[in-house]
Amino acid sequence: MNKVYLSAPALICSAGNDADEFWKRIVSGNRDGIKETETCTGKKFYAARIEESFLPEKASRFNMKIMRIEDAALEQLRGSVKKAMDRYGTERMGVCVGSCDNGSEFSVAAHRVFFKDGKFPEDYSLEMQGADYVATYVKEKFGAEGPCLAFSTACSSSAGAAVKAAQLIKSGICDAVICGGVDIASDTVLLGFDSLEAVSSEKTNPFSKNRSGITLGDGAAFFVMSRENIFENKTGIYLAGYGESADAYHMTSPDPSGEGAFISMKAALENAGLEEKDIGYVNLHGTGTKFNDSMEGKAVDKVFNGRKVLCSSTKSITGHTLGAAGSLELAACYMTLKNNSGKKNCILPCQVWDGERDEDIPELNFVTAGKEYVFDDEIKFCMSNSFAFGGSNVTLIIGRE
């Protein structure tokens, strides 16, 4: 099977403005980025929002926070994009981006004007609310001329984008793809999830018997994926396999049995040509909701045959970044392989929670902040889960040569 190589991740979220800062926070358990915020209605929530001071003043043809977040991440990717374009040409460079927000920031403001004046502001355009705009911007910014695709499958959006990017390369349609995701915890998103009674009144507490919901967050993470290892990491970190499934169980609730998640993980292992014993660390979807954590715990236990594989939900640190979560958590796996290269005593992304186990969920082996874990050999493969509304399930496995 042809390998698809990954550049170093380019990212920004409340837990870091680049990959190195992000790594320090997800291994130490620093949750300072999650703060109480007040929405336009006066209702308050905990949210992992990126501070405006860390973002460019303007980005794209439509000046929205989501585009400034995306641009802040993409600027870090410029060197990797240039390497790929110099080698393959712009016409062989594709774009795959996952996101859920469709210009909600401008939409709310524009509709206020419409309700007041009977018409939209002159600078308002439906293009900014198109699901494709986050991908179109990447194409415009770098001049990529290959296929340009957007993915909006809720919380698995950018994980699905990574799958399609790999398929474009393996099929010979592209030689390289700019791939990732971006999303925003806007007031619209916060209030929408609150209407579903899914937002936690405290900072999220994944897998605890006391868990009460999600903490939402802003974020963006991008990679260049390539058919050759043209990047600085000469050990070669690559997408080893992927699996997808669809529950078709409910619009928002996952199949409580965890069967869809199980199928996704097993498919990824099969696609990678691996066995469960080959996986050194699993980044869980772990949203902190009652049903998601329960079904994922069952699925992980079933896939790993009761083996207590080390795992964590980094959403307890980054918040749930929705369409960006898949790519941001793939970045956590990338940094795990990179920073533990050649080591048997490893530091891993941790989970911050109250430690109160839910007896209805099979016991999982959660990573503790700052603790060294001893392996018989260095970690060579990590798994990342993304399980979305509608039962859209994606599992990614990355490896190191």
C-alpha positions, 0 to 999 in steps of 0.5 A: 500500500502506498504511504501518504506522508504528513508535514508537521501540523500547522495549528492554533487553538485555545491550548496553543498558537503553534504545534510546540505550545499545543504539545506542552499544554496537552501533556501538562493538562493546562486548561487555562484556555477554557474560560467563562464567556458571555453570549449575546443573550447574556447567558454564560458558558465555559468555552475554549475561545482563541483570543483575538490578539493572536489572530491577524487583523484581516484575512480573506475577502470576508473578514470573519473570525473563522477566516482569521483563525484559518489564516493564522494556522495556514501561515505556519504551513507556508513552507510545507506548501511551497515545498510541495508546489515546487516539486509537483506544481500547483495543478497537482496540489489539492485542497480538502477542508472540514468545517461546520460554521457557515459564516454565522458571525456575519449572518447574525449581524446581517439579519439584524440589519435586515429585520431593522431596515428590510434589506441586507447590508451592501457588503453581505454575500451568501458566498461567505455562508457557503460550506465551501468558502473555508476550502476556497480560501485555501485555494485562493491563498496558495494558488492550488489548482487541483480539486478543492473540496469542503466537508461538513459532517459535523464533528468528523468533518476534518477527519473525513477531509484527511481520508479524501486527501489520502484517496486523491493522492493514492488514486493519482489525481493529486500528488499533494493535498492541503488538508485540515479543518477550522471551526469556531465556538460562536454565540450561534454554536454555543446557544445551539448546542445549549438548546440540545442540552449538550453543553456542560455547566462546568469545564468538560469532564470526559468519561466521568460518572459526573460528566454533564456535556461538552465544552466548545472551542475555536480551532484550526489545524492543517497538514500538507499530505504528500505521496513522498516524504518531502518534509523536514521530518526524515523519519517519515510520519504517514497516514497508515490507515483509515476507516469510516462507518455510518450509524444511521441511528439518530440525528444527533445521538450515537448508536448506544451499542458503539457498533458504528465506532467499533466498525470504524476502528476495525476498518482502520486497522484492516486498512493499515494492515495492523493488529490492535496490539500495534497501537500505542496510543488512542486519542478518543473522541471523548466529548463528555456527553453521556451517550458519546462517552458510553458508546466509545468506551464500549467500542474501544474495549471491544476493539482492543479485546480488553487490552488497556491501551493508553488513551485520552480525550484532549477535548478536556484541554482544547474544548470540542473544536467541532469540524476542526477536531479531527485534524487537531487531534491528528496533530496530537497524534503526530506530535506524540510520534515526533516527540517520543521518537527513539524513546521507550519512556514516553510522555503522552497527551493527557486527559483532565477529569475528576477520576470518578469512573462510570461503572457502566463503561468498560474501564479504560487506561487514561493518560495522567498528566506528566507521567512517563509510560514505559513501552517495550519498544518505541511508539510507532502507531497512534489512532484518532477517533472522530464520531459525529452527529448522524453517526458519521464515524471516522478513525485515522491511524498514523505511523512513523517509519 
